[in-house]
Amino acid sequence: MKRTILSLGGLLLGTALTYAQATISPAKPQGKPIVITGATIHVGNGKVISSGYIAFDKGKITAIGEGSAPSISGADVIDAKGKQVYPGFICPVTTLGLVEIEEGARGTVDESETGDLNPHVRSLVAFNTDSKVIPTVRSNGILLAQPTPTGGQISGESSVVQLDAWNWEDAAYKKDIAIHMTWPSSGGRRGGFGGGRRGAAPTAGPQETPAERAQRALDAITNLFNQAKAYAEIAKPEVTNIRFAAMKGLFDGSKKLFVNADGAKEIVQAVNFAKEFKLQLVIVGGKQSYLVADVLKDNNVPVIIRETQTVPERDEDDVYLPYKLPHLLQDAGVMYGLTGIAFWRQRNLPFEAGQAVSYGLSKEQALSMITLNNAKILGIDKTTGSLETGKDANLFISGGDALDMITLDVQKAFIQGRDINLDNLHKQLYRKFAGKYGLEPKL
């Protein structure tokens, strides 16, 4: 029996040899079993294993537990004593990989299509695996994401991707899982995706009030859904309608409807709309979701909170409401997850989760919010989101608390068992200028 025992420092030294590359190549498939020993393992479902081990082979977790690891022939053994092991973080509803330079470079922005009703638009085919932003996010433990289209009333459909791939086909983790729309609002704020930067409702006519505009938009959406439902009931349509064909999954349960809605009124309207058409609904944003938590719980509707490190929506709100919202939903029994804003700021996702710890959540509940909870909402919890035997080996080793901005230190990361290169453009620039001024690089 041959076992290779490697220290984490030795493995990091091997990785360091690839530094200063302008382009970071995706990792090769896992070639031999790997066993991580001596770590504190955060399973993702609320359980913590002290001084534990986790083993994985061919991309799948094969063993996990407390104490001494089983002897596995030919395995690389990583001594992670004093370190923390976490499931890879999952970032839903993001423009990561769809936007490279937000302002002043339109050619790098591919997040939306023209028109208000675009259920057939697929964000997956626009996902840029060569984005220089992705490695900066990955370096903070975010290993999977849901690139999501924006704009219009119905923006298109999204997929889940893993963040280490040659192209979008390689990246696809689960294809076409949801269609995204923004609920028409008669209020002053639209609450659309990305903070409402792009039109969330049709332009009002010269004599049209905001309420009339919202009703006109809702009428158009209802008409589209009625037609799509009728189309879905036809076994073999004589003429293919790409918009209706894309929506068919909403009616057979293979896709979910993600609705951007912040106000209590709009959330209840969206829930009733989903009930009418028998759709699986997810609320995105949900700033006032705590006010209608009973409606959400009774109808099994989860909420993806859009950041905690922000200010309240209304002047009369508790100034700490954004920090408290996860705990309020936790106490109300509502399933909830968390995302951040836009694309590059998704690297702050673990710190957004950590913010909620001081306002009612336990650390393991906050961790679940960006791992297992997000996985359940996206429908990928059978393969990822927690560290359990049989699931994909999507995990990372941190030198400290991964939800703390000061102590997060991602030293090794694995996606489906593949040893991911954690270098990125920020680290390269740091080393470049540290060398210029004769400083000792710490990265």
C-alpha positions, 0 to 999 in steps of 0.5 A: 500500500502506497500513500503520499502524505503532503503538507498543505504548504507543500501543495501551495508551493506547487500551486505557486509555480503557476503564478504570474500566468495571464490566463489560468487554465482549468484544472485536470480531472481528479487523478487519485484519491485525496484525504483531508485530515485533522480539520474542523469540517463545516458540513453545511447542514448545521453539523460541525465535525471537530478534528475530522477527515474527508475523502474524495475520489473521481470527483465524489465524496467517499468518506467523512467523519471524526477522528482518524481517516481510513487508509486509502491506497495511493491517496494524497493525504493533506494535513489540515490540522488547525484549518477549516473545511467548507462546502463551496459557496454557491452564488445565485442570481448574478451577472458573473461571467456575463459582464466584464467591465460594467461601464464604458465597455459595452462589448464586455456586457452581455446580460440583457436583450432588447424587448420586455418579454424574453423567456427564451433567452439563455444566459448559459450560452453567453457565459464567459469562462475566460472572465478575469473576474471569476478567479477573484470570486473563486479565491473567496470560496465561491465555486458555483454560480447562477448567471442570470439575464437582466432587463425587461419584464421577463429577462430569460432563463438561467443555468447553474455553472461551476466556476472552472471550465474551458467553455460554457458547455464544460461549465454547465452544472445544471441547465435551464433551471429557471425563468426570471421576471420582475414583478410590475410595481406601481410604486416609485421603486421597481426593485428590478434585478441589479437594483433596477438599473434596466427597465423593469416595466414598460414606459408610461404613456403621457396620461398613464399613472404608475398604477396603470402602467403596472397593470398594463405590464401585468396584463401582458405577462398574464396573456403570455402565460395563458398562451404558453400554458395552452401551448404546453398542453399540445403534445406536438405543436405544428409550429414551434414558438420558441418563447412558449417552448422555453416556458413549457418547463414552468408548467411541468415543474422542471423549471422555477419562476424567479420573480424580483419583488421587494414590496409586501404587496408585490410579493403576495401578488406574485404568490397568487399569480404562481398559484393560479398557474401552478408554478414553483416560485422563488422570490428574489430580493424580498426586502419586505418578505418578513411582513408576509412570511406567513404567506411565503411559508404556507405556499412553500415559497423561498426567498433569495435575499439580495445582500445584507450590507445595505441600507433599509428600503424605507425611511421608517424601517429599522436601520438594521433591518437588512442585517436582521432579515435572514434571522426574521425569515429563519424564525418564521420558517421560510426557506431563504438563501443569499446573493450579492449584487451584480458580478464582481461584488459577489466575492463579498458573499461570505461576508454578507452572510457573516453580517447576519451572524451578529443579528440573530443567525448562528454561524452554521445557519449563515453558512447554510444560507450560501451553501445548502439553502442556495442549493435547495432553492436551485434544485442541486442539493442532491449533488452539492451544497453540503459535505456528504458521502456521494455528493460532488467534492465541491469544497475548500480549505480555509486558514480561518473563519470563512465568513469573516473578512479578516480571517478568510484564507482560502488555501485549497479549493476543489470543484468535483474533486479537481484541484483548482488554481486559486491565482487571480489578476489581483494577486498577480498585480500585488506580486508585481508591484511588491516586487517593484518596491522590494517587498516580500509578497504575502500571496 
